[in-house]
Amino acid sequence: MKGWQQYWRQFSLFALLALVLTGCGKDELSALKPSGPVAAMQFDLMKLSSAIMIGVFIVVMAIFTYVLIRYRKRPGQQGIPKQVEGNHALEILWTVIPFLLLIIMAIPTVTTGFALHKEYPKEEAVQVKVTAHQFWWEFEYPDLGVATAQDLVLPVGKKVQFVLSASDVKHAFWIPALGGKIDTNPGQENKMWLQADKAGIYYGKCAELCGASHALMDFKVEVKEQADFDTWVANMKGVQAKEPATASSPLAAEGQQIFDKSCLGCHAVAGKGGKMGPNLTNFADRERVAGIKAHTPENIAEWLKDPQKIKPGNKMPNLNLDDIQVKALVEYMGTLSVSEKK
């Protein structure tokens, strides 16, 4: 096989593979399928800029092709074609056209920027304070008296005003289907607003390289109808206002003792405990362990045995628990729920 044939086959294979991979992914994790006004405005800017760039490319290539053919060297030709240097009309034309294109792009960009930078008070928007950690997300609703982690719960069709910061290094908050992204910096607050127009599950990510497990710093966004959101807030407030419930089985009671001794200093449950780690008040209601693995007893046990194996560089220490202690903790953590179905 000739070298060029082998090269062409490899190129064709990779081109086909790239085409197939463009169909992969989740709709809830795509900026190209906006589900809110912020994402829609940003998507409109993307379409406008892409249309301008494609249009410019087509025009330039058409002119290039025409000139290449029209003024190609012919047999018997003497000298060079007539030059257009110093043609004032052409020079004005190719100066004015890019200037007009920039204006066309600048006007919606500036107006959209002002619209997205607007801040909404608590009377007009749900207030949420976001704190990024290595490698998890903390969500507080100061006006509602609720705090949680990893699962961001929002009401459908209502503006949400975010105040964002970081506790350690620079991160970036991004929910592709709803809009974003914006940096979260230690010692500095950034603000943005989002709105989800459809109830459902969306996913967010950290969009700034922040350490060994940056790619694993995901979170879930659950958008509920207003009545369901109000119920969730009431359930969270009801649990957080009480003492942690007594475990319902001997094994869970043993797990609760281990948790109170070894975990409560970092993890809050029902309003009691520390804030170094994620709030676990509604841990049993979540769909993921550590934000990335399916919420199963096996994955919870794997996390408890060796957190660094799942998320390298995270700040949870290995407590060197034996199998019996892990089993007891898994049993107890399965009772941490605010859902009425549990």
Salt bridges, closest charged atoms under 4 A:
ASP27 OD1 - LYS33 NZ 3.05
ASP44 OD1 - LYS47 NZ 3.59
GLU119 OE1 - LYS191 NZ 3.31
GLU138 OE1 - HIS133 NE2 2.87
GLU138 OE2 - LYS275 NZ 3.32
GLU140 OE1 - LYS275 NZ 3.47
ASP151 OD2 - LYS220 NZ 3.59
ASP168 OD1 - HIS171 NE2 2.82
ASP168 OD2 - LYS315 NZ 3.29
ASP183 OD2 - LYS170 NZ 3.33
ASP218 OD1 - LYS205 NZ 2.95
GLU222 OE1 - LYS220 NZ 3.87
GLU222 OE2 - LYS224 NZ 3.11
GLU243 OE2 - LYS272 NZ 3.80
GLU287 OE2 - LYS220 NZ 3.71
GLU302 OE1 - LYS293 NZ 3.94
ASP323 OD1 - LYS305 NZ 3.17
